[in-house]
Structure formats: C-alpha cells, structure tokens
Amino acid sequence: MKARIVVTLKPGVLDPQGKAIEAALKSLSIDDVSGVRQGKVFDLEIAGSDREQAEATLKAACEKLLANTVVENYTIEIA
Amino acid sequence: MKARIVVTLKPGVLDPQGKAIEAALKSLSIDDVSGVRQGKVFDLEIAGSDREQAEATLKAACEKLLANTVVENYTIEIA
C-alpha cells in the first residue's frame, strides 16, 4: 500500500524557517503570502494489506523517528 | 485563504535522505516500510479572494523559491 505522512509544527511553535521563507518571498516581490510554516512529507510503501496493521506500523514510525512529538504533529494517509 | 504547497522529488531522482530513513526504521525493527521519499510541505495564508490570482502567485512562489523545478515537482492546494 502507498502511504503519505505529513509532519508539521504544532500551532504556537515558532517557525524561523517559515519566517525566512516569507522574507525571501517578499524580496522576490511576492507580497500577499503570510504565515508560512514549513513541514515534512514522507511518501512510502507499506507491506501487507491490513490497513489497521499498516496504520499502527506508521504510527510507530512517526513516534519513534519521523516526528518530534514534543513540537510536531503528524498525519497518516493510507491510499 | 489558506493554502498548502507540497514539494516532492521527481520520480527517478535519487533520495539519499529517504534511503537513510528507511535504514533507520529497519534498525528500529520497523521492517515493512520501503520506498521512503522525503519532501517539503508549506502551509501559508494568501491575501485576497481571487482563487486564480492566488494560484498564479503561489505558482510564482514555487517556481522562484520553494521548489527546485529541475528535480522537484510541486502541488498547490487552496482551501
């Protein structure tokens, strides 16, 4: 099965990278963009056909490695 | 308007980061995951209510800054 995991900063957590991107866009005369927040996306394949098992495996992958759950949220989409 | 931009490597482009994540997951005994490809996600606000104008602005942002269009694809989702 194909799956996509999206990891984003929790609301309220400062995003200096997002601020830098915003400033860079303004310097490129792209002014109507604000509140930029950058995150990570992981596209992957997961073996098996049991969706619940796949969800549990991907949750473990997020909790152990892909997301820093202190400051990041994650969503799991299984195609 | 809220928008989300997802930037991913084009198919066929080597993803060493994805390979490293795969190996790390295996070392954590998460074996059923393969073909990991990492990308970037940008959540942002775009001023105005003209969707076509917003799409054009975000396309320019991707082409100029957010994506390296030689090796990356991008998708724009306007909420």
Backbone of each chain as nested JSON, in Angstrom:
{
  "chains": [
    {"id": "A", "residues": [
      {"number": 1, "name": "MET", "atoms": {"N": [0.84, -1.185, 0.0], "CA": [0.0, 0.0, 0.0], "C": [0.88, 1.242, 0.0]}},
      {"number": 2, "name": "LYS", "atoms": {"N": [0.388, 2.271, -0.689], "CA": [1.108, 3.567, -0.649], "C": [0.57, 4.361, 0.532]}},
      {"number": 3, "name": "ALA", "atoms": {"N": [1.441, 5.154, 1.154], "CA": [1.024, 5.99, 2.28], "C": [1.781, 7.308, 2.23]}},
      {"number": 4, "name": "ARG", "atoms": {"N": [1.154, 8.319, 2.812], "CA": [1.814, 9.625, 2.933], "C": [1.727, 10.098, 4.375]}},
      {"number": 5, "name": "ILE", "atoms": {"N": [2.847, 10.491, 4.924], "CA": [2.896, 11.036, 6.286], "C": [3.286, 12.512, 6.167]}},
      {"number": 6, "name": "VAL", "atoms": {"N": [2.508, 13.372, 6.822], "CA": [2.823, 14.802, 6.818], "C": [3.126, 15.213, 8.256]}},
      {"number": 7, "name": "VAL", "atoms": {"N": [4.289, 15.799, 8.457], "CA": [4.731, 16.228, 9.785], "C": [4.809, 17.75, 9.784]}},
      {"number": 8, "name": "THR", "atoms": {"N": [4.07, 18.389, 10.689], "CA": [4.059, 19.851, 10.755], "C": [4.282, 20.309, 12.19]}},
      {"number": 9, "name": "LEU", "atoms": {"N": [4.773, 21.534, 12.325], "CA": [4.987, 22.069, 13.662], "C": [3.637, 22.29, 14.341]}},
      {"number": 10, "name": "LYS", "atoms": {"N": [3.599, 22.082, 15.653], "CA": [2.371, 22.345, 16.404], "C": [2.091, 23.847, 16.386]}},
      {"number": 11, "name": "PRO", "atoms": {"N": [0.798, 24.231, 16.407], "CA": [0.464, 25.659, 16.478], "C": [1.164, 26.288, 17.685]}},
      {"number": 12, "name": "GLY", "atoms": {"N": [1.656, 27.508, 17.493], "CA": [2.295, 28.187, 18.621], "C": [3.792, 27.957, 18.679]}},
      {"number": 13, "name": "VAL", "atoms": {"N": [4.275, 26.932, 17.998], "CA": [5.721, 26.707, 17.979], "C": [6.326, 27.637, 16.922]}},
      {"number": 14, "name": "LEU", "atoms": {"N": [7.343, 28.393, 17.318], "CA": [7.982, 29.35, 16.406], "C": [8.592, 28.619, 15.212]}},
      {"number": 15, "name": "ASP", "atoms": {"N": [8.441, 29.222, 14.008], "CA": [8.984, 28.587, 12.803], "C": [9.93, 29.564, 12.1]}},
      {"number": 16, "name": "PRO", "atoms": {"N": [11.172, 29.637, 12.54], "CA": [12.112, 30.582, 11.924], "C": [12.304, 30.341, 10.429]}},
      {"number": 17, "name": "GLN", "atoms": {"N": [12.208, 29.06, 10.031], "CA": [12.368, 28.744, 8.613], "C": [11.216, 29.364, 7.81]}},
      {"number": 18, "name": "GLY", "atoms": {"N": [10.036, 29.244, 8.363], "CA": [8.876, 29.836, 7.704], "C": [9.007, 31.345, 7.589]}},
      {"number": 19, "name": "LYS", "atoms": {"N": [9.523, 31.952, 8.647], "CA": [9.722, 33.422, 8.636], "C": [10.747, 33.795, 7.555]}},
      {"number": 20, "name": "ALA", "atoms": {"N": [11.798, 33.0, 7.459], "CA": [12.847, 33.283, 6.456], "C": [12.276, 33.166, 5.046]}},
      {"number": 21, "name": "ILE", "atoms": {"N": [11.425, 32.165, 4.844], "CA": [10.815, 31.982, 3.519], "C": [9.914, 33.174, 3.187]}},
      {"number": 22, "name": "GLU", "atoms": {"N": [9.165, 33.599, 4.196], "CA": [8.274, 34.759, 3.999], "C": [9.075, 35.981, 3.564]}},
      {"number": 23, "name": "ALA", "atoms": {"N": [10.189, 36.22, 4.255], "CA": [11.03, 37.383, 3.923], "C": [11.596, 37.24, 2.513]}},
      {"number": 24, "name": "ALA", "atoms": {"N": [12.008, 36.027, 2.174], "CA": [12.581, 35.798, 0.842], "C": [11.523, 36.03, -0.242]}},
      {"number": 25, "name": "LEU", "atoms": {"N": [10.302, 35.583, 0.025], "CA": [9.23, 35.801, -0.961], "C": [8.988, 37.297, -1.159]}},
      {"number": 26, "name": "LYS", "atoms": {"N": [9.006, 38.034, -0.046], "CA": [8.806, 39.493, -0.155], "C": [9.921, 40.123, -0.978]}},
      {"number": 27, "name": "SER", "atoms": {"N": [11.137, 39.628, -0.799], "CA": [12.255, 40.199, -1.568], "C": [12.114, 39.859, -3.047]}},
      {"number": 28, "name": "LEU", "atoms": {"N": [11.274, 38.863, -3.358], "CA": [11.018, 38.49, -4.757], "C": [9.715, 39.134, -5.242]}},
      {"number": 29, "name": "SER", "atoms": {"N": [9.263, 40.157, -4.454], "CA": [8.028, 40.906, -4.786], "C": [6.791, 40.012, -4.759]}},
      {"number": 30, "name": "ILE", "atoms": {"N": [6.817, 38.973, -3.942], "CA": [5.612, 38.152, -3.747], "C": [5.101, 38.513, -2.353]}},
      {"number": 31, "name": "ASP", "atoms": {"N": [4.199, 39.521, -2.314], "CA": [3.86, 40.147, -1.043], "C": [2.616, 39.601, -0.363]}},
      {"number": 32, "name": "ASP", "atoms": {"N": [1.718, 38.934, -1.102], "CA": [0.448, 38.578, -0.465], "C": [0.497, 37.255, 0.286]}},
      {"number": 33, "name": "VAL", "atoms": {"N": [1.703, 36.743, 0.52], "CA": [1.817, 35.46, 1.237], "C": [2.263, 35.747, 2.661]}},
      {"number": 34, "name": "SER", "atoms": {"N": [1.59, 35.12, 3.638], "CA": [1.982, 35.316, 5.046], "C": [1.775, 34.012, 5.813]}},
      {"number": 35, "name": "GLY", "atoms": {"N": [2.254, 33.994, 7.05], "CA": [2.051, 32.841, 7.931], "C": [2.628, 31.551, 7.381]}},
      {"number": 36, "name": "VAL", "atoms": {"N": [3.793, 31.631, 6.735], "CA": [4.386, 30.437, 6.13], "C": [4.911, 29.51, 7.222]}},
      {"number": 37, "name": "ARG", "atoms": {"N": [4.512, 28.237, 7.135], "CA": [5.026, 27.253, 8.092], "C": [5.496, 26.038, 7.304]}},
      {"number": 38, "name": "GLN", "atoms": {"N": [6.758, 25.653, 7.499], "CA": [7.294, 24.542, 6.708], "C": [7.214, 23.244, 7.506]}},
      {"number": 39, "name": "GLY", "atoms": {"N": [6.914, 22.147, 6.772], "CA": [6.883, 20.818, 7.398], "C": [7.528, 19.809, 6.469]}},
      {"number": 40, "name": "LYS", "atoms": {"N": [7.382, 18.527, 6.851], "CA": [7.986, 17.45, 6.055], "C": [6.874, 16.523, 5.566]}},
      {"number": 41, "name": "VAL", "atoms": {"N": [7.119, 15.922, 4.4], "CA": [6.177, 14.934, 3.88], "C": [6.984, 13.688, 3.497]}},
      {"number": 42, "name": "PHE", "atoms": {"N": [6.464, 12.525, 3.884], "CA": [7.124, 11.25, 3.563], "C": [6.152, 10.399, 2.744]}},
      {"number": 43, "name": "ASP", "atoms": {"N": [6.557, 10.087, 1.524], "CA": [5.782, 9.144, 0.717], "C": [6.484, 7.803, 0.822]}},
      {"number": 44, "name": "LEU", "atoms": {"N": [5.749, 6.734, 1.038], "CA": [6.378, 5.42, 1.229], "C": [5.419, 4.288, 0.873]}},
      {"number": 45, "name": "GLU", "atoms": {"N": [5.997, 3.097, 0.84], "CA": [5.224, 1.872, 0.593], "C": [5.211, 1.087, 1.897]}},
      {"number": 46, "name": "ILE", "atoms": {"N": [4.059, 0.51, 2.212], "CA": [3.99, -0.336, 3.408], "C": [3.45, -1.698, 2.997]}},
      {"number": 47, "name": "ALA", "atoms": {"N": [4.184, -2.748, 3.425], "CA": [3.836, -4.116, 3.009], "C": [2.538, -4.542, 3.675]}},
      {"number": 48, "name": "GLY", "atoms": {"N": [1.9, -5.562, 3.042], "CA": [0.677, -6.121, 3.639], "C": [-0.558, -5.401, 3.127]}},
      {"number": 49, "name": "SER", "atoms": {"N": [-1.734, -5.945, 3.552], "CA": [-2.981, -5.328, 3.07], "C": [-3.914, -5.008, 4.238]}},
      {"number": 50, "name": "ASP", "atoms": {"N": [-3.421, -5.206, 5.448], "CA": [-4.224, -4.92, 6.654], "C": [-4.035, -3.447, 7.018]}},
      {"number": 51, "name": "ARG", "atoms": {"N": [-5.064, -2.641, 6.76], "CA": [-4.946, -1.189, 6.962], "C": [-4.661, -0.833, 8.418]}},
      {"number": 52, "name": "GLU", "atoms": {"N": [-5.314, -1.557, 9.339], "CA": [-5.114, -1.243, 10.764], "C": [-3.673, -1.521, 11.178]}},
      {"number": 53, "name": "GLN", "atoms": {"N": [-3.149, -2.659, 10.689], "CA": [-1.754, -3.016, 10.996], "C": [-0.823, -1.959, 10.389]}},
      {"number": 54, "name": "ALA", "atoms": {"N": [-1.126, -1.54, 9.165], "CA": [-0.292, -0.536, 8.496], "C": [-0.332, 0.775, 9.283]}},
      {"number": 55, "name": "GLU", "atoms": {"N": [-1.504, 1.172, 9.716], "CA": [-1.653, 2.413, 10.491], "C": [-0.828, 2.334, 11.776]}},
      {"number": 56, "name": "ALA", "atoms": {"N": [-0.871, 1.171, 12.424], "CA": [-0.123, 1.007, 13.686], "C": [1.38, 1.087, 13.415]}},
      {"number": 57, "name": "THR", "atoms": {"N": [1.809, 0.462, 12.331], "CA": [3.24, 0.48, 11.981], "C": [3.698, 1.896, 11.689]}},
      {"number": 58, "name": "LEU", "atoms": {"N": [2.89, 2.637, 10.93], "CA": [3.286, 4.004, 10.555], "C": [3.229, 4.936, 11.762]}},
      {"number": 59, "name": "LYS", "atoms": {"N": [2.282, 4.674, 12.665], "CA": [2.213, 5.468, 13.909], "C": [3.504, 5.259, 14.707]}},
      {"number": 60, "name": "ALA", "atoms": {"N": [3.957, 4.007, 14.763], "CA": [5.208, 3.711, 15.483], "C": [6.388, 4.401, 14.788]}},
      {"number": 61, "name": "ALA", "atoms": {"N": [6.384, 4.394, 13.464], "CA": [7.478, 5.051, 12.712], "C": [7.5, 6.548, 13.031]}},
      {"number": 62, "name": "CYS", "atoms": {"N": [6.322, 7.145, 13.133], "CA": [6.259, 8.581, 13.441], "C": [6.725, 8.847, 14.865]}},
      {"number": 63, "name": "GLU", "atoms": {"N": [6.196, 8.067, 15.795], "CA": [6.508, 8.289, 17.209], "C": [8.0, 8.064, 17.487]}},
      {"number": 64, "name": "LYS", "atoms": {"N": [8.598, 7.075, 16.796], "CA": [9.998, 6.734, 17.073], "C": [11.003, 7.564, 16.287]}},
      {"number": 65, "name": "LEU", "atoms": {"N": [10.592, 7.97, 15.052], "CA": [11.63, 8.578, 14.191], "C": [11.194, 9.826, 13.424]}},
      {"number": 66, "name": "LEU", "atoms": {"N": [10.064, 9.725, 12.728], "CA": [9.757, 10.751, 11.718], "C": [9.287, 12.082, 12.314]}},
      {"number": 67, "name": "ALA", "atoms": {"N": [8.716, 12.036, 13.509], "CA": [8.216, 13.288, 14.1], "C": [8.786, 13.469, 15.496]}},
      {"number": 68, "name": "ASN", "atoms": {"N": [9.07, 14.707, 15.841], "CA": [9.433, 15.023, 17.224], "C": [8.136, 15.437, 17.897]}},
      {"number": 69, "name": "THR", "atoms": {"N": [7.505, 14.51, 18.557], "CA": [6.125, 14.721, 19.017], "C": [6.011, 15.78, 20.113]}},
      {"number": 70, "name": "VAL", "atoms": {"N": [7.147, 16.277, 20.613], "CA": [7.082, 17.387, 21.57], "C": [6.617, 18.653, 20.853]}},
      {"number": 71, "name": "VAL", "atoms": {"N": [7.12, 18.87, 19.637], "CA": [6.797, 20.122, 18.915], "C": [6.13, 19.89, 17.566]}},
      {"number": 72, "name": "GLU", "atoms": {"N": [5.954, 18.641, 17.174], "CA": [5.38, 18.38, 15.859], "C": [4.135, 17.494, 15.933]}},
      {"number": 73, "name": "ASN", "atoms": {"N": [3.198, 17.744, 15.025], "CA": [2.054, 16.869, 14.803], "C": [2.322, 16.056, 13.536]}},
      {"number": 74, "name": "TYR", "atoms": {"N": [1.642, 14.912, 13.406], "CA": [1.762, 14.149, 12.151], "C": [0.397, 13.62, 11.737]}},
      {"number": 75, "name": "THR", "atoms": {"N": [0.224, 13.48, 10.416], "CA": [-0.982, 12.838, 9.899], "C": [-0.537, 11.695, 8.988]}},
      {"number": 76, "name": "ILE", "atoms": {"N": [-1.332, 10.647, 8.999], "CA": [-1.027, 9.446, 8.202], "C": [-2.172, 9.238, 7.215]}},
      {"number": 77, "name": "GLU", "atoms": {"N": [-1.849, 9.204, 5.927], "CA": [-2.874, 8.932, 4.906], "C": [-2.468, 7.648, 4.183]}},
      {"number": 78, "name": "ILE", "atoms": {"N": [-3.325, 6.636, 4.241], "CA": [-3.021, 5.378, 3.542], "C": [-3.896, 5.327, 2.286]}},
      {"number": 79, "name": "ALA", "atoms": {"N": [-3.283, 5.198, 1.152], "CA": [-4.018, 5.25, -0.117], "C": [-4.88, 3.988, -0.303]}}
    ]},
    {"id": "B", "residues": [
      {"number": 1, "name": "MET", "atoms": {"N": [-7.012, 33.397, 2.312], "CA": [-7.225, 31.989, 2.012], "C": [-6.041, 31.18, 2.516]}},
      {"number": 2, "name": "LYS", "atoms": {"N": [-6.362, 29.981, 3.02], "CA": [-5.279, 29.067, 3.431], "C": [-4.877, 28.234, 2.21]}},
      {"number": 3, "name": "ALA", "atoms": {"N": [-3.582, 27.913, 2.148], "CA": [-3.095, 27.086, 1.041], "C": [-2.006, 26.154, 1.551]}},
      {"number": 4, "name": "ARG", "atoms": {"N": [-1.864, 25.033, 0.849], "CA": [-0.788, 24.096, 1.165], "C": [-0.023, 23.776, -0.112]}},
      {"number": 5, "name": "ILE", "atoms": {"N": [1.287, 23.895, -0.046], "CA": [2.155, 23.545, -1.173], "C": [2.974, 22.321, -0.764]}},
      {"number": 6, "name": "VAL", "atoms": {"N": [2.968, 21.288, -1.592], "CA": [3.766, 20.091, -1.316], "C": [4.812, 19.967, -2.421]}},
      {"number": 7, "name": "VAL", "atoms": {"N": [6.07, 19.889, -2.005], "CA": [7.193, 19.787, -2.941], "C": [7.833, 18.415, -2.762]}},
      {"number": 8, "name": "THR", "atoms": {"N": [7.891, 17.634, -3.835], "CA": [8.469, 16.286, -3.755], "C": [9.476, 16.092, -4.885]}},
      {"number": 9, "name": "LEU", "atoms": {"N": [10.398, 15.159, -4.661], "CA": [11.385, 14.871, -5.692], "C": [10.698, 14.222, -6.895]}},
      {"number": 10, "name": "LYS", "atoms": {"N": [11.167, 14.517, -8.084], "CA": [10.628, 13.886, -9.283], "C": [10.982, 12.391, -9.255]}},
      {"number": 11, "name": "PRO", "atoms": {"N": [10.086, 11.556, -9.814], "CA": [10.385, 10.118, -9.891], "C": [11.746, 9.914, -10.594]}},
      {"number": 12, "name": "GLY", "atoms": {"N": [12.518, 8.972, -10.08], "CA": [13.806, 8.698, -10.73], "C": [14.953, 9.486, -10.125]}},
      {"number": 13, "name": "VAL", "atoms": {"N": [14.641, 10.538, -9.39], "CA": [15.709, 11.305, -8.732], "C": [16.065, 10.578, -7.442]}},
      {"number": 14, "name": "LEU", "atoms": {"N": [17.345, 10.307, -7.254], "CA": [17.811, 9.572, -6.071], "C": [17.476, 10.367, -4.807]}},
      {"number": 15, "name": "ASP", "atoms": {"N": [17.034, 9.646, -3.751], "CA": [16.685, 10.313, -2.492], "C": [17.489, 9.702, -1.347]}},
      {"number": 16, "name": "PRO", "atoms": {"N": [18.721, 10.154, -1.161], "CA": [19.558, 9.574, -0.1], "C": [18.942, 9.729, 1.283]}},
      {"number": 17, "name": "GLN", "atoms": {"N": [18.202, 10.827, 1.464], "CA": [17.568, 11.043, 2.778], "C": [16.518, 9.953, 3.02]}},
      {"number": 18, "name": "GLY", "atoms": {"N": [15.758, 9.68, 1.988], "CA": [14.754, 8.63, 2.098], "C": [15.38, 7.287, 2.408]}},
      {"number": 19, "name": "LYS", "atoms": {"N": [16.504, 7.018, 1.756], "CA": [17.216, 5.735, 2.0], "C": [17.68, 5.68, 3.463]}},
      {"number": 20, "name": "ALA", "atoms": {"N": [18.194, 6.802, 3.947], "CA": [18.691, 6.835, 5.334], "C": [17.542, 6.6, 6.313]}},
      {"number": 21, "name": "ILE", "atoms": {"N": [16.385, 7.174, 6.001], "CA": [15.224, 6.991, 6.884], "C": [14.791, 5.523, 6.881]}},
      {"number": 22, "name": "GLU", "atoms": {"N": [14.799, 4.937, 5.7], "CA": [14.434, 3.519, 5.576], "C": [15.343, 2.658, 6.448]}},
      {"number": 23, "name": "ALA", "atoms": {"N": [16.656, 2.914, 6.364], "CA": [17.624, 2.124, 7.146], "C": [17.39, 2.348, 8.644]}},
      {"number": 24, "name": "ALA", "atoms": {"N": [17.098, 3.58, 9.011], "CA": [16.869, 3.892, 10.43], "C": [15.616, 3.173, 10.934]}},
      {"number": 25, "name": "LEU", "atoms": {"N": [14.586, 3.146, 10.107], "CA": [13.351, 2.446, 10.503], "C": [13.637, 0.955, 10.702]}},
      {"number": 26, "name": "LYS", "atoms": {"N": [14.436, 0.389, 9.798], "CA": [14.781, -1.041, 9.943], "C": [15.532, -1.27, 11.249]}},
      {"number": 27, "name": "SER", "atoms": {"N": [16.412, -0.342, 11.588], "CA": [17.18, -0.518, 12.834], "C": [16.264, -0.396, 14.047]}},
      {"number": 28, "name": "LEU", "atoms": {"N": [15.079, 0.184, 13.848], "CA": [14.096, 0.287, 14.934], "C": [13.07, -0.846, 14.837]}},
      {"number": 29, "name": "SER", "atoms": {"N": [13.439, -1.879, 14.042], "CA": [12.579, -3.062, 13.819], "C": [11.256, -2.706, 13.158]}},
      {"number": 30, "name": "ILE", "atoms": {"N": [11.246, -1.677, 12.356], "CA": [10.055, -1.351, 11.54], "C": [10.425, -1.735, 10.109]}},
      {"number": 31, "name": "ASP", "atoms": {"N": [10.085, -3.009, 9.772], "CA": [10.627, -3.591, 8.541], "C": [9.708, -3.501, 7.335]}},
      {"number": 32, "name": "ASP", "atoms": {"N": [8.409, -3.276, 7.53], "CA": [7.522, -3.371, 6.367], "C": [7.444, -2.075, 5.566]}},
      {"number": 33, "name": "VAL", "atoms": {"N": [8.325, -1.122, 5.866], "CA": [8.268, 0.159, 5.15], "C": [9.386, 0.198, 4.116]}},
      {"number": 34, "name": "SER", "atoms": {"N": [9.045, 0.621, 2.889], "CA": [10.068, 0.727, 1.833], "C": [9.751, 1.922, 0.94]}},
      {"number": 35, "name": "GLY", "atoms": {"N": [10.699, 2.24, 0.052], "CA": [10.499, 3.305, -0.928], "C": [10.214, 4.653, -0.297]}},
      {"number": 36, "name": "VAL", "atoms": {"N": [10.888, 4.955, 0.817], "CA": [10.638, 6.227, 1.509], "C": [11.208, 7.381, 0.679]}},
      {"number": 37, "name": "ARG", "atoms": {"N": [10.368, 8.392, 0.445], "CA": [10.824, 9.588, -0.273], "C": [10.399, 10.81, 0.539]}},
      {"number": 38, "name": "GLN", "atoms": {"N": [11.355, 11.656, 0.899], "CA": [11.012, 12.796, 1.745], "C": [10.809, 14.045, 0.889]}},
      {"number": 39, "name": "GLY", "atoms": {"N": [9.819, 14.866, 1.286], "CA": [9.573, 16.142, 0.594], "C": [9.287, 17.226, 1.606]}},
      {"number": 40, "name": "LYS", "atoms": {"N": [8.851, 18.382, 1.09], "CA": [8.579, 19.533, 1.968], "C": [7.107, 19.925, 1.808]}},
      {"number": 41, "name": "VAL", "atoms": {"N": [6.55, 20.457, 2.892], "CA": [5.176, 20.961, 2.828], "C": [5.182, 22.38, 3.405]}},
      {"number": 42, "name": "PHE", "atoms": {"N": [4.494, 23.273, 2.725], "CA": [4.398, 24.669, 3.182], "C": [2.922, 25.004, 3.381]}},
      {"number": 43, "name": "ASP", "atoms": {"N": [2.575, 25.339, 4.61], "CA": [1.227, 25.837, 4.891], "C": [1.326, 27.351, 4.988]}},
      {"number": 44, "name": "LEU", "atoms": {"N": [0.431, 28.074, 4.352], "CA": [0.527, 29.54, 4.337], "C": [-0.84, 30.182, 4.117]}},
      {"number": 45, "name": "GLU", "atoms": {"N": [-0.849, 31.498, 4.308], "CA": [-2.044, 32.307, 4.056], "C": [-1.762, 33.151, 2.82]}},
      {"number": 46, "name": "ILE", "atoms": {"N": [-2.759, 33.266, 1.96], "CA": [-2.592, 34.134, 0.79], "C": [-3.737, 35.156, 0.791]}},
      {"number": 47, "name": "ALA", "atoms": {"N": [-3.349, 36.433, 0.631], "CA": [-4.334, 37.519, 0.707], "C": [-5.252, 37.484, -0.517]}},
      {"number": 48, "name": "GLY", "atoms": {"N": [-6.439, 38.123, -0.343], "CA": [-7.367, 38.225, -1.472], "C": [-8.311, 37.036, -1.517]}},
      {"number": 49, "name": "SER", "atoms": {"N": [-9.281, 37.144, -2.468], "CA": [-10.27, 36.053, -2.551], "C": [-10.367, 35.517, -3.975]}},
      {"number": 50, "name": "ASP", "atoms": {"N": [-9.496, 36.002, -4.852], "CA": [-9.486, 35.542, -6.252], "C": [-8.607, 34.294, -6.339]}},
      {"number": 51, "name": "ARG", "atoms": {"N": [-9.232, 33.147, -6.514], "CA": [-8.505, 31.873, -6.494], "C": [-7.484, 31.789, -7.623]}},
      {"number": 52, "name": "GLU", "atoms": {"N": [-7.859, 32.301, -8.797], "CA": [-6.932, 32.207, -9.942], "C": [-5.688, 33.054, -9.684]}},
      {"number": 53, "name": "GLN", "atoms": {"N": [-5.932, 34.252, -9.131], "CA": [-4.807, 35.141, -8.8], "C": [-3.921, 34.467, -7.743]}},
      {"number": 54, "name": "ALA", "atoms": {"N": [-4.56, 33.849, -6.76], "CA": [-3.805, 33.186, -5.687], "C": [-2.982, 32.04, -6.268]}},
      {"number": 55, "name": "GLU", "atoms": {"N": [-3.595, 31.265, -7.163], "CA": [-2.886, 30.14, -7.79], "C": [-1.662, 30.657, -8.556]}},
      {"number": 56, "name": "ALA", "atoms": {"N": [-1.829, 31.759, -9.263], "CA": [-0.719, 32.324, -10.054], "C": [0.403, 32.799, -9.131]}},
      {"number": 57, "name": "THR", "atoms": {"N": [0.011, 33.435, -8.025], "CA": [1.005, 33.927, -7.074], "C": [1.793, 32.763, -6.473]}},
      {"number": 58, "name": "LEU", "atoms": {"N": [1.069, 31.697, -6.096], "CA": [1.733, 30.557, -5.454], "C": [2.595, 29.796, -6.459]}},
      {"number": 59, "name": "LYS", "atoms": {"N": [2.149, 29.766, -7.711], "CA": [2.963, 29.128, -8.765], "C": [4.288, 29.887, -8.907]}},
      {"number": 60, "name": "ALA", "atoms": {"N": [4.201, 31.22, -8.875], "CA": [5.424, 32.034, -8.969], "C": [6.318, 31.779, -7.755]}},
      {"number": 61, "name": "ALA", "atoms": {"N": [5.7, 31.652, -6.581], "CA": [6.484, 31.39, -5.36], "C": [7.224, 30.056, -5.486]}},
      {"number": 62, "name": "CYS", "atoms": {"N": [6.552, 29.072, -6.058], "CA": [7.186, 27.747, -6.214], "C": [8.32, 27.824, -7.239]}},
      {"number": 63, "name": "GLU", "atoms": {"N": [8.009, 28.427, -8.379], "CA": [8.989, 28.475, -9.459], "C": [10.239, 29.276, -9.045]}},
      {"number": 64, "name": "LYS", "atoms": {"N": [10.022, 30.343, -8.268], "CA": [11.149, 31.214, -7.908], "C": [11.915, 30.754, -6.674]}},
      {"number": 65, "name": "LEU", "atoms": {"N": [11.17, 30.092, -5.72], "CA": [11.845, 29.857, -4.423], "C": [11.624, 28.473, -3.818]}},
      {"number": 66, "name": "LEU", "atoms": {"N": [10.36, 28.067, -3.735], "CA": [10.043, 26.912, -2.885], "C": [10.442, 25.576, -3.512]}},
      {"number": 67, "name": "ALA", "atoms": {"N": [10.507, 25.511, -4.822], "CA": [10.84, 24.232, -5.464], "C": [12.011, 24.419, -6.428]}},
      {"number": 68, "name": "ASN", "atoms": {"N": [12.861, 23.413, -6.467], "CA": [13.903, 23.388, -7.498], "C": [13.311, 22.576, -8.648]}},
      {"number": 69, "name": "THR", "atoms": {"N": [12.763, 23.252, -9.613], "CA": [11.944, 22.586, -10.628], "C": [12.754, 21.67, -11.553]}},
      {"number": 70, "name": "VAL", "atoms": {"N": [14.08, 21.681, -11.403], "CA": [14.886, 20.737, -12.185], "C": [14.662, 19.32, -11.642]}},
      {"number": 71, "name": "VAL", "atoms": {"N": [14.596, 19.204, -10.322], "CA": [14.486, 17.861, -9.718], "C": [13.246, 17.685, -8.847]}},
      {"number": 72, "name": "GLU", "atoms": {"N": [12.453, 18.73, -8.705], "CA": [11.295, 18.628, -7.823], "C": [9.998, 18.981, -8.55]}},
      {"number": 73, "name": "ASN", "atoms": {"N": [8.923, 18.308, -8.127], "CA": [7.568, 18.658, -8.543], "C": [6.894, 19.382, -7.384]}},
      {"number": 74, "name": "TYR", "atoms": {"N": [5.855, 20.172, -7.681], "CA": [5.096, 20.799, -6.595], "C": [3.601, 20.728, -6.902]}},
      {"number": 75, "name": "THR", "atoms": {"N": [2.812, 20.676, -5.82], "CA": [1.361, 20.758, -5.969], "C": [0.873, 21.89, -5.069]}},
      {"number": 76, "name": "ILE", "atoms": {"N": [-0.159, 22.556, -5.542], "CA": [-0.734, 23.695, -4.812], "C": [-2.181, 23.35, -4.478]}},
      {"number": 77, "name": "GLU", "atoms": {"N": [-2.522, 23.383, -3.194], "CA": [-3.911, 23.147, -2.786], "C": [-4.406, 24.412, -2.082]}},
      {"number": 78, "name": "ILE", "atoms": {"N": [-5.449, 25.029, -2.608], "CA": [-6.008, 26.234, -1.974], "C": [-7.306, 25.825, -1.279]}},
      {"number": 79, "name": "ALA", "atoms": {"N": [-7.368, 26.077, -0.004], "CA": [-8.528, 25.617, 0.778], "C": [-9.785, 26.43, 0.432]}}
    ]}
  ]
}
